Amino acid sequence: MSRFRLASVFRARQAQEDVAKAEVVRAHGQTRAATRLARQFADRLDESTVPEEGVARAILASMAARRSLAAGLATAHRAVAAAEANAAAKLAELAEAAKRRKAVEMLAERYEEDLKREALAADQRVIDELAVTGGQRTAAREVNS
């Protein structure tokens, strides 16, 4: 029996898939972090209020702070969208890596099946040869006896 010549390719494909899995995990972590940051901005914006009366500077400062929080929230929402898009892209890369690994795995399985089939065929040829020559061997033993 010869060994499967694509074994190193299979190991490389497995390694690529493992890297892709790690990238997906990292991308999901970035998505969670961006979502957490957006939630913090939203909570701070909800907690902030503009005083209805008081010194004009204080009201303007409060409004500017709220506007700044709103801008931060919008930026955080864009970061969440970007992180989700990145995670989707990494998931697609993982799917492609898994397909490539599975293709080589299927070749390896087919190779193993071919080896088994060849071994069974060789065994069957030996059995057939013994069956065909069995009568001749029996006759030869009778002549020699």
C-alpha positions as CSV (number, residue, x, y, z in Angstrom):
1,M,0.0,0.0,0.0
2,S,1.3,3.4,-0.9
3,R,0.6,6.4,1.2
4,F,-1.8,9.2,0.4
5,R,0.2,11.8,-1.5
6,L,-2.1,14.7,-0.6
7,A,-1.7,14.2,3.2
8,S,0.4,17.4,3.5
9,V,-2.2,19.3,1.5
10,F,-4.9,18.0,3.8
11,R,-2.9,19.2,6.9
12,A,-2.4,22.6,5.3
13,R,-6.1,22.9,4.6
14,Q,-6.9,22.0,8.2
15,A,-4.5,24.6,9.3
16,Q,-6.2,27.2,7.0
17,E,-9.6,26.2,8.4
18,D,-8.3,26.6,12.0
19,V,-6.9,30.1,11.2
20,A,-10.3,31.0,9.6
21,K,-12.1,29.8,12.8
22,A,-9.8,31.9,14.9
23,E,-10.5,34.9,12.7
24,V,-14.3,34.4,13.0
25,V,-14.0,34.2,16.8
26,R,-11.9,37.4,16.8
27,A,-14.4,39.2,14.5
28,H,-17.3,38.2,16.7
29,G,-15.4,39.6,19.7
30,Q,-14.9,42.9,17.9
31,T,-18.6,42.9,17.1
32,R,-19.5,42.4,20.8
33,A,-17.1,45.1,21.8
34,A,-18.5,47.6,19.3
35,T,-22.0,46.7,20.4
36,R,-21.1,47.2,24.0
37,L,-19.6,50.6,23.2
38,A,-22.7,51.7,21.3
39,R,-24.9,50.6,24.2
40,Q,-22.7,52.7,26.6
41,F,-23.1,55.8,24.3
42,A,-26.9,55.2,24.1
43,D,-27.1,54.8,27.9
44,R,-25.1,58.0,28.5
45,L,-27.3,59.9,25.9
46,D,-30.4,58.6,27.7
47,E,-29.1,59.7,31.1
48,S,-28.1,63.2,29.9
49,T,-30.6,65.9,30.1
50,V,-30.8,69.5,29.0
51,P,-31.9,71.8,31.8
52,E,-35.1,73.7,31.0
53,E,-34.0,76.7,32.8
54,G,-30.8,78.1,34.1
55,V,-27.8,79.9,32.7
56,A,-27.6,80.0,29.0
57,R,-24.0,78.8,29.0
58,A,-25.0,75.7,31.0
59,I,-27.9,74.9,28.7
60,L,-25.6,75.4,25.6
61,A,-22.9,73.2,27.2
62,S,-25.4,70.5,28.0
63,M,-26.8,70.6,24.4
64,A,-23.3,70.4,23.0
65,A,-22.5,67.5,25.3
66,R,-25.7,65.7,24.1
67,R,-24.8,66.4,20.5
68,S,-21.3,65.0,21.1
69,L,-22.8,61.9,22.6
70,A,-25.2,61.6,19.7
71,A,-22.3,61.8,17.3
72,G,-20.4,59.2,19.3
73,L,-23.4,57.0,19.2
74,A,-23.7,57.4,15.4
75,T,-20.0,56.5,15.1
76,A,-20.4,53.5,17.3
77,H,-23.4,52.3,15.2
78,R,-21.2,52.6,12.1
79,A,-18.5,50.6,13.9
80,V,-21.0,47.9,14.8
81,A,-22.1,47.7,11.2
82,A,-18.5,47.5,10.0
83,A,-17.7,44.8,12.6
84,E,-20.8,42.8,11.6
85,A,-19.8,43.0,8.0
86,N,-16.2,41.9,8.9
87,A,-17.6,39.0,10.9
88,A,-19.8,38.0,7.9
89,A,-16.8,38.1,5.6
90,K,-14.7,36.0,8.0
91,L,-17.6,33.5,8.3
92,A,-17.7,33.2,4.5
93,E,-13.9,32.7,4.5
94,L,-14.4,29.9,7.0
95,A,-17.0,28.3,4.9
96,E,-14.6,28.4,1.9
97,A,-11.8,27.0,3.9
98,A,-14.0,24.2,5.2
99,K,-15.0,23.4,1.6
100,R,-11.4,23.2,0.5
101,R,-10.6,20.9,3.4
102,K,-13.6,18.7,2.8
103,A,-12.6,18.3,-0.8
104,V,-9.2,17.0,0.1
105,E,-10.8,14.8,2.8
106,M,-13.1,13.3,0.3
107,L,-10.1,12.6,-2.0
108,A,-8.4,10.8,0.9
109,E,-11.5,8.8,1.6
110,R,-11.8,7.8,-2.1
111,Y,-8.1,6.9,-2.1
112,E,-8.6,4.6,1.0
113,E,-11.6,3.0,-0.7
114,D,-9.6,2.4,-3.9
115,L,-6.8,0.8,-1.8
116,K,-9.3,-1.5,-0.1
117,R,-11.0,-2.3,-3.4
118,E,-7.6,-3.2,-4.9
119,A,-6.7,-5.4,-2.0
120,L,-10.0,-7.2,-2.2
121,A,-9.6,-7.7,-5.9
122,A,-6.1,-9.2,-5.4
123,D,-7.5,-11.5,-2.7
124,Q,-10.3,-12.5,-5.1
125,R,-7.8,-13.3,-7.9
126,V,-5.9,-15.6,-5.5
127,I,-9.2,-17.3,-4.4
128,D,-10.2,-17.7,-8.1
129,E,-6.8,-19.1,-9.0
130,L,-7.1,-21.6,-6.2
131,A,-10.6,-22.6,-7.2
132,V,-9.6,-23.0,-10.9
133,T,-6.5,-25.0,-10.1
134,G,-8.1,-27.0,-7.3
135,G,-9.2,-29.7,-9.6
136,Q,-5.8,-29.9,-11.2
137,R,-4.1,-30.1,-7.9
138,T,-6.4,-32.9,-6.8
139,A,-5.7,-34.8,-10.0
140,A,-2.0,-34.3,-9.6
141,R,-2.1,-35.7,-6.0
142,E,-4.0,-38.7,-7.3
143,V,-1.4,-39.3,-10.0
144,N,1.4,-39.0,-7.5
145,S,-0.3,-41.3,-5.0
